[in-house]
Amino acid sequence: MLLSTSGSLSRCAATVLAVLSLASCNASEDKAMAADTAPTPPVKPQQDGKPVVYQVFTRLFGNTNTTNKPWGTIRDNGVGKFEDFTDTALDEIAQMGVSHIWYTGVPHHALVTDYTAYGISQDDPDVIKGRAGSPYAVKDYYNVNPDLAVDPANRLAEFEALIARTHAHGMKVIIDIVPNHVARHYESLSAPQGVSDFGETDDTSVTYARDNNFYYVVDEPFRVPVDESYSPLGPYSHPLADGEFEEVPAKWTGNGARAAQPAMHDWYETVKVNYGVRPDGSHDFPSLPDGFAQQPAAAHAAFWQGKDLPDSWYKFRDIAHYWLDKGVDGFRFDMAEMVPVEFWSFLNSSIKMKNPDAFLLAEVYQPDKYRAYLHAGKMDYLYDKVGFYDTLKTIMQGTGTVSALLDVHQQVSDIAPSMLHFLENHDEQRIASPAFAGDAMKGKPAMVVSALISASPIMYYFGQEVGEDGSEETGFGDPTRTTIFDYAGVPAHQRWVNEGAFDGGQLSGEERQLRHFYKSLLNIAASSPAVNGAMISLHQENLGASGNYSQQQLAFIRHNGDSRLLVITNFAEDAVAPLTVNIPAQTVSKLGLKQGMPLRAKLTSGQDAELTRGADGGLKVQLDLSVLESRVYAF
């Protein structure tokens, strides 16, 4: 969520792992039985390359309703369900090269729709963003969003069935965990016996206590923020939308605002979780020993054994383990940088003891914290937003340079395989929106570079592959980003869904071509061993050389043993013909390249080529690149 609107096991650790494996035996058997009853899907592409993550906003994916009434109810605008991820849909996703599906918005969060018939308390629109609610204001961590179920009373079982279907199609499941904050009205109906709600045992007479889950504005009631230009449900009324919400005493707001009445730009729908960080910023928990960051997860898990730690640490550990036991394969951690790194050492090492292959992705936007959260915090991956995405965006908008992109990429060269690349997600503008690039085609060269320049995972957002533009005005928040707050249909994506056929039957010719491009590219990333090897930039050697190469082109080689790729992209909205890409003698010698070596075209456009004699013992390739075209050659 943006501000706006990663030696051998000790005997002890190995014993812990064995015990945890035994404890999960029954759950594993249950999952195996579920998989045995699922249809056998077609074989998906071999995954010898990097992880490919498909982020899907779960409530929007299968919705075929095209009404898109601003602030519309679930009856007006419809909603997608877990069951919409049919075997056909999942097969189509798998054929895109996808290894992991991040099902966004699964945990039960606050929302306006009335589910009191199912024993769920009514949420107050005064502390909800949008009618469908923010997925980052979680109300019950032990169950799932009732909107997503055909039978809300059976919602958890419906999600478990989706986990089994996803696994049957060879893909893994990621869900969100939001450790920094919870919904203003947190109330778990589904917590295991003996698990107390957040704040249930807090001492509310003090601002801070180590084992309080929240911080308090002592002796002051919470007051709903006021903004004359905003009403909770737009033009519509609701019995609880009265400008009041009972909370005594007031709690600190999710982004750390300490006022009893937060401002409208604060995360007023959430409350900040206390991890033993005192109001003055000092810590009420042990520190990791000096030099401990590079120790393996097993050593971190052993370090925290027997320590007396803040209550919130244990609550979130239990939540993560609960979902692992349900078959979830990993987590995307929202605003991880707002939670102390020591907690992540504790949580993530415990996760790795249960599932060493768990996929742990974190949202961290402060580059000076990257290495701490990867090494000490035991994250697998972080967003490469502030450097790579932000710079790539300027190139797509015509103001940035390829040299600047390579500079920021070099700044994280030591951790590059851990820096996940993307061009869209639920926080970012759609490429096709006028505020970003205004044309989905401008994402093509950027996606090639994002997907192939390093060993980092590549992620794409549902609808990106068909050019979704995010132009719908659906209620809370502004267009350019597909809504995460309201009930809506996603038009270009719906044309691919084609009333549940998932065959792209309503796509335009251009949309079909774009999806085919994404499918070809992502399968290269998923299947080529070269993407896990070294990168050799050819950019600097070609700048200023004859052959029309400029700051609007990027050429590089990826190599890993006998697997090699030559990648050449054109960010320009003009054709480059002819284009000469020189490969210096040092690289020719290092890779054992020869004159006349064939270059086999791997992407959707372009023809095979060959290496010809260059200057000073080097080689070259000459080609014509059309507008926004990329070539990927295997050699």
N, C-alpha and C positions, 0 to 999 in steps of 0.2 A: 504493500500500500504506500503510494507516494503522497507527499504533502501536496494538496491542491484543493481541489473541490474540493572433504578429505583424507624389525627383529622378530622374532618369534614370540609366541605367547608364553608367558610365565606359567608354571604349573597351577598357580592360584587362578589366573585368568582362564586357563583352559578348563579348570574344574567348574568355574562359574558358567562358562559357555556350555559345557556338557549338561549342567543342571537345567539351564534355561532351555536347551534343546529338548530335553525330556519333558519339561513343563509344557512345551508347545506341541507335543506329539499328537494329542487328540485333535487340536485345531488343524494340524497338517493333514491328518487322516480325513477330517471333514472336507477340507478343500480338495483333496485328491478325489474323494467320492463325487464332489460337485463337478470337477473337471471331467470325470469319466462319463458323466451323463450329458456333457455338452457336445454339440455337433463338432466334427473334425473340420477345421477351417483349411482353406488352401494354404500351401506352404508360403510363408512370407520370405522376403529377401534375407540372405544370410547376413548376420550382423557382425562383420569383421572390422568395421570401422568404429565410429564414435556413437555415443548415445544421441538419439533424436527424440526430442520431447514435444509432444503435442499438447498445448494448453487449450482446454475447452471450458468455456463457461457453461456449466452443466445445465443450468436452468434455461438457457437459450438454445442449446444445440438442436434439440428435436422439435422445437416449437414451429408449427406450420401456419399459425395464425398470422395474417399480414395486416391486421387492423392498425396497430401502433398508435393508439389513442394516447396522447400525453397524460401521464398520471393514471393510466388505465388500470382497472382491477385485473385480477387473474381471469375473471370471466370475459372481460373486454378483450384482452390482448393474448391470452393463452400462456402456457408455460410448458417447457420441456420436462420430460420424466427420465428416470433411470432406464426404463424399459425402451426408450427410444434408441439406446445404444444396442441395436440388434446385432445379430451375427453378421448380417450384410454390412451394416455401418462399421463395425469393428474390423471386418476384413478390409474394407476400403481404407481405413486409417492405417492398418498394418502394412498395406501395400504401398503406403507413402514412405516406408522405411522406419516407421515409428517404433521405438523401443519402450517408451514410457508415456503414459497418458496422465497429465495433471488435470484431475477433475476439480475444477475451481468451484468453490461455494458449496461444498458438501456438508460440513458440520452445521448443525442447527443454529441459525442466527436469528436475530430479531427481525420480524416482518409484520406488516399490517394485516394480512389476511387472517381471518378468524378461524382458529383450530381448537376452540374451547370444547367442542364436541368430542375431542380426542384427549381431553384432560390437560391440554396445553394452555397456559395462561395467556391472556391477550396482551400484546405489546402496545405501547403508547406511541402514536405517530410523532409526538413532540420530541422523542429521542430516537427516531429512526430516520435514516436518509433514504428517500424514495419510498414507493409503496411496497416493493418487493424486499427492500432492506439491503444493507451492506453485508456482504459475506464476511467482513472483517469485524463484525460486532457479534461474536459468537455467544449464544444464549445457553447452549447445552452441548458440552464437548463429548458426551457419551451417546449422542444420537445424531441423526441427519435431518436436513431441511425437509419438513413435511411437504413442501411444494413439489418435491421431486418424486414423490411416490404416488402410484395409482391408488393405493390404500394407505393413507397416512398412519394408520395404526400398525401397519406392517412395513414401515419405511426402512427400518434397519435391515430386515431380511431382503428387501428389494435391492439395497445397496450391496449387501453381501453377494447376492446373485450376480450383480454387475462386476464385482471383483473377480468372481469365478469365470464369467464370460471373457473378461479382458485377459486373464491368464490363459484361458483356452486358445486365445488368438495370439499367444506368444508375446504379449506386452505386459508391462508392470504398471502398478497403480501408485500415483502420488496424490496426496491431499494436502490441504493447508493446515498448519497449526499457527496460531496467532498468539505468541506468548506475552507480548507486551501489554495487551489490553483485552477486555471482554466486554460484552454488552452491558449497558447501564442496568438492565434487569436480568442478571444471570440467574437461571433456575433450572437445574438438571432434574428431569423426571426419570432419567435412565442410568444414573450413576450406580456402580456396583455397591452392594451392601457395605457399609462402613466408610464410604467416601463422602465427605462433607462438601457442600457447595463452596465456591469462592466467597469469602467474606463471612461465612456462617458463624465462625467462632472468633471473629475479630473483636478486639477491644476498641470500640469506636469513640472512647473518651480521649484518645491520644491521636496526634497527627500520624505518628509512626511507631510501630513495634515490629521487631524482626519477623515474627510469625504471623503478623497481620497480612492478609492477601492484598489489601488496598491501603491507600493513604487517605486521610480524612481532613476536611475543613471543620475543625471541632466547633460544635455548637451553632453551626450555620446550616440551614437547609439548602438543598440544590435548587437553583432557579434556571429555568429554560432560557437559552440565549434568545435575544430579540433582534430581529432585523425586519424593518418595515417592508422590504422588497421581497420577503420570503414567507411562505406559509407551508406547513408540513406536507400537505397533499395538493398543492397548487390550488385550483378553484374548488376543490371538493371538501366536504365536511366529514367529520368522524366524531363519534361520541367522546373519544378520549383526546381529541385534538383541541385542547382548551388552553394551551400555553402553560400548563402545569404538569409536573411529574414529581411524585412524592419520593424523596430521598433525604433522610435525616440521620446523621449529618451528611453533608455533601461529600462526595469522593473526588479526588483529583481526576482530571480528564485524561483520556488515553495518550495524548501527545505531551502530557506533563503539565498542562495548565492547572494552576493551583487555586483558582478562584471558584467560589461557590456558584457563580454564574459565568460559565465559559463564553467565549465569543463564538460567532457563527463559523469562523474559519477554523476553530479548534475541532478536535475529534469528539464533539460533545455527546455523540451517541455511545461512547465507550468510556470505561474507567481504567486507569493505569494500574497494572499489577506490580506489587512490591516483591522484589527479589532479595531483600536485605540490603538495599541501598538507602542509606539515611538521607534525609532531606538536604543535608549539606554535601552530598555526593560521596561520602566515605562509605566503606563496606563493612557489613556485619556478617562476614563469612570468610573462610580461609582463602588465602592466595595460593596459586600454583607455585611450586618451587622454581627458582631461577633455572633457565635452560630446559624446563620440562616440556615446552611446547612441541618439540620434535619427537617426544616419546610416542609410541603407538597407542591406539585407543585402549588396549588392554591395560596398559600402565595407568592411564587416566582413570579408568573404571576402578582399578585397585586403589588409587589414591583417595577416591571419594568414599570408599567403603568405611563404614564406622564413623564418619564425620557427622556432626550435629549441624544441620543445614536449615535454612528458612523453609517454611511450610510450602510456599509456592513452588519451590524446586521439586518437591515430591509430587505435588499435584500434577504438574506438567509431565513429569516422568511417567506417572501412572497413565495419563491420557495417551501419550505416545505409545506405550507398551500395549495398551488396550487395542489401538488400531493396528499395531503390528500383528497382534493375535487374531485380528479379523482378516488378515491377509494383505493389508496395505504394505507396499514395498518401499515407501519413502515419503518424505515430507518437503514441502516448500514452507520455509519459516518466514513469516511476515515481519518486516522491520526488526530484523535480528540485532541490528546495531544499537537498538534502544534497550537491550537486555544484556547484563554483564557477561563478558566472555567466559568467566569461570563457570557460570551456569551451563553454557553450551558444552564445555568440557565434560561436565557431569552428565548432561542429558545425552549428548551424541555418543559418548563412550558407552553408555548403558544401552543405547539403540544398537550400536555395532556388536555388542556382546550377544544380543538377541538375533540380529540379522547382519552379518558382516557385509552383505551386499546392499544394504539399505542405501537409497539415493537421497542425499541430504543437501538441499539447495536453499540458500539464504539470500535475503534482500539486505544488502549492505551498500551504502552509497558514499562512504567516506574512505577514499583510497588509502589513507594512512592506517586504517583498521583492517584492511584486507587480509594481511598475513596473520594477524592475531586471530581472526575468526576462522581462518582456514587451519592454522597449525595448532594453536592453543585451544580453539573452540571445536576442532575436529569436524568442521564442515567439509563436504566434498566439493561443493561448487558455490560460487557467488555470481550474481549478475555482473556482467561487464557493461554497465550502463554509462557511468560518468566519463569513462575514457572512450571505449570503443563505439558504443551505440551513439553517444552524443556527437562524436566526431564524424561518424559515418552519416549521421543525419544531415550535417552541414554539407557534405559532399552531394548528397541526394538533392539538397535544396539549392545547389549551385554556388555556395559560398566557401566551401572547405577544399582542402587539398589532400591528395593521397599521401603525400609525405607526412602531413600532420597525423593521419591515421596510423601510419607505420611507427611514428614516434610514440604515440600513446600505447600501441601494441607492445613496443619494446619496453615500456615502463613496467609492464607486468610479465615480462618474458620468463621470469623464474616461476611464476604461478599460472602461466597462460592456459595449461590444460584444465585448470579449475575455474576459469572465467567464462561462464556460460554466455553464448551470443544469442541475440534475438533482434528482430526489427519491430515486432509488435508484441504487446501483451495487454492485459486488462487496464493497466495504468496509462499506457501510451496512446498517442494518436494513431489512427489508421493511416497507412502510407498514402492511400488514395484520397484522404481528406485534404481540402484546400490548404489547411493550416500546416500540413506536413509537406507532401510532395505533389498532391493534386492528381497523381496518376500512379496506379499500382505498378505499371511497367517500370517506373523508376526504382522499384524495389528489387528488380531482377539482378543487376550487377552487385548491389549491396548484399543480397542474400547469398550470392555465390561466394563473395569474400567472407561473409560471416560464417558460412557453413564449412569452408575449406581451408581457411588460413591457419588454423591451429587444431589441436586435439580436443579442444573444449567442446562440450555438448552444444548442439544447435537446437533452438526452440522456435516453433512457429505457433501462431494463435489462430484458432478456428476462424475461417472466413478470409484469412490473409491470402490463402492460396487461390482464391477466386476474386480477389480485388475488392473486398468489402470496404466501404468508405466511411462508415460511422456517422452518416449524416442525419440519422433519425433524432428528432426532438421528442424524447419520451418522458420527460419529467425532471427529476433531480439531476443536476449536472448538465454540461454543455455537449452538443454534438462534436464530432471528430473522434471521440472515443465511444465504442459500443458500450451502452449502458451496463453497469453492474448493479444499479440500484432499483430498476423498474422492470416490469413485465414488458417484453418486447419481442418482435420478430426481427431477424437479421437478414435483410433481403437477398443479397448475393449468395449467402450461405444457404438460405432457404431454396434458392434455385438449384443448388447442388443436392439438397435433401430430397427435393422433388416428391413431396407428399409422402416421405418415408421410403422411397425406392432407393435413395442414396446412390443414384446413378448419374447425377448431373444433367438430367433430362431437360431442365429449364434454363441451363446456362447458355449464355451467348457464345459465339465462336471464340471471341477474345478471352472470355473467362475460362473456356475449356483449354485453350492453349496455355494460359497462365498456370492452371492446375497441373497440366502435363509437365510444364517446366519445373514446378516445385517437386513433382513426383520424381522426375529424373535426377534433379540435383540432390534431393534428400537421400535417395537411394545410393548415390555416389558416396555421400558422407557416411551412410550406414554400412556400406559394404567394402569400401576401399581401405586396405591396411595402411595406405600411404598417409591418410589423414592423422594417424597416430605417430607418425615419424617427424622428421625435422622439416623446417621451412627455410627455403633459400629465396630471399627477395631478389628480383631482377629489376627493381624499380630504379634505383639510383644509377645503375649502369646504363639504363636506357634513356634517362632524362637528358635532354640536350644532344643526344645522338641523332643522326639522320634517320628518318623512318617514321616521322609523325607521332612518336610516343610523347605524351605530355602528362601533366598532373591530373588529367582526367582518365588515365589508364593505369591499371595495376597488373603486373605480371609476377608470378612467383612459382616456385616448384615445391611440391611436397614429396618426400621420399622416405621409404621404410623398407629396407632390404631390396627385393626385386620389384616392389610396387612403387610406381612413380606417377605423379600427376603434374602436368604443366597447366597452370590456370592463367588466363588472360581475360581481363574485363575492360569494358568501355563504359564509363559513367556519363559520357557526353551524349547530348541529344543531336549529335551529328555523326554521320558515318566517318570512319577512319580507314581510308583506302588509298594506298596500301599502308599497312602497319608492319614494321619490322621489330621483332623482339630478339635482342642479342643475348646469348648465354656465354658468359666469359670463360676463358680457357681454364681457370681454376675449377669452376663448376663442371665443365666438360670432363676434366681429368678425374675429379672426385667421384663423379657418377658413372664414369666409363662410357660416355656418350660418343656416338660415331656419326660422321656424315652419312646421310641417307637413311638414318634411323626413322622408322615410321612413327607417326603420331596418330593414335586412334581416337577419333572424336567420341566423347562420352556423353555430352549434353544434347539437348533436343535439337539445337541448330548447329550448323557448321559441317564441314567435310574433313576427312582425314588429311593430314599434311605430312611433311617430313622435315628433318633437320638438314640444313644446307651449310656450306662453308661460310664462316664469318671472318672477322678481322682478328689478327693477333692470336691465332690458334683457337679462337672461339667458334661457336656455331650460332645459327640464327634460324628463325622461322618467319616467313612472310605470309601475311593473310590480309583479308579485308574484313573489317568489323562493321556491322551496321549499327544503327542507333541503339544504345543500351544493350548491346550484345555481349555475351561472354562465350569463351571457348574453354572447355576442359578436355585435355588430351591425356591419355594413358600411353606410356612409352617404356 
